[in-house]
Amino acid sequence: MAYDNIIVEIEEHICTVRLNRPDALNALNLELLRELGKALGEAQKNDKVRCIIIAGSEKAFAAGADIKMMSEKSFTDVFLGDLFTPEEAAVMRIRKPIIAAVSGYALGGGCELAMMCDFIIASDTAKFGQPEVNLGVMAGMGGTQRLTRLVGRAKSMDMNLTGRFMDAEEAERAGLVSRVVPCKELMKEATGAAKKIAEKSMISVMAIKEAVHRADQMPLTEAVLFERRLFHSMFATEDQKEGMAAFVEKREPQFRDK
C-alpha cells in the first residue's frame, strides 16, 4: 500500500516504517499518525512480519507534533475530537515487538512516539525532549507519564518543566534508551536486534512484551504472579518442547509458533 507520510519496507520478517516528512523534520500530524497506525496494524496481521522498526531520518526521528496543525484549535476542538487518543491506541495495541531507531531530534510527540515502542536504540546524535512548556501547553501523549516511569521523577520534572533536551549518552544512563551506537550504524544495529527477535518463538515474544508492559501498571506481587502464570502457560506450547529439546541436544531451535 502507498502512503504519503511514511515509507514501509518488509524484508526478512522485519517491517521497517520510516517517518517521511523531511521538510517538517518528520513532525507528527494526524495524517502521518493515522498512516503509521494503519501500517502497524497491517504488520500485526502479516504472518511474515515478526518484528517492527520505526525510524526517521538522520536529522530527526520526529521533531514533535505538528504545531501548525494544532495552533488554531480550541479546547472544544481537541476535547471533543479526543486529539491523539485513537492514534496512540493504534500503536499501543500492537502485540509484536516494536523497536524505535532514533537519530537526531526526538522531541515532544517524537519522544513520546519513541517511548511507545518497546525499546529505543539511539544514535550518538539523538536528542530527546518534552519542550511543550515552551508553547504554553504540556505533553499530551505520555510525556509526563512514560518518561517518569523510564527516567524517574526528577529528570522527568526537569525535562518537562524546563524544556531542556537530553542527549544520547544521558538518555542511556537514565534508562530511556537501551543502547547508543554511531549514527551510521543505527539501522544496522536496529535491524540486527530485530533479526534476533524474529528468530524466537512469537508466542514467547508476545508474552514477554505483555508481561513487561504490566510491570509499571500492577503491584509487584500481582505482576510477578501474572508473569509466572504466563511462564506456566508456555509449557502448553510446542515451542517450549522444541526450545528445551534443542538446548539439551546442543542445536539451534526451530520454532513454529505453536
ABEGO torsion letter per residue (X at the ends): XBBAABBBBBBGGBBBBBBBBAAAGGBBBAAAAAAAAAAAAAAAABAABABBBBBBBAABABAEBBAAAAAABBAAAAAAAGBGAAAAAAAAABABBBBBBBBEBBBEAAAAAAAABABBBBBAABBBBBAAAAAGBBBAAGAAAAAAAAAEAAAAAAAAAAGBBBBAAAAAAAGABABBBBAAAAAAAAAAAAAAAAABBAAAAAAAAAAAAAAAABBAAAAAAAAAAAAAAAAABAAAAAAAAAAAAGBBBBBAGX
